[in-house]
Amino acid sequence: MVYCDYIDHSDISVKYAFGQTIDDITGTLEYDFANGTINIINQPKKYKVLTRQIESLFSKYRNDFANGTYRRKIAYEA
């Protein structure tokens, strides 16, 4: 599970706070949708999130980002 809260975006990337649980959204990551890369700035404090879960999350919302839509809250539950 990955839960994210929107921070900001540019023309080529979006930044979210993230965590494995709703009460641990303390990590920060940036998704560069122009290059398809994910930069984990810092991991959440309590629980580490698996990279494949983060990749699945951004795969789910890739079309939204390409169309300029940045949701305030996004999640991926496997």
Order of alpha helices (4+ residues) and beta strands (2+ residues): beta-beta-beta-beta-alpha-beta
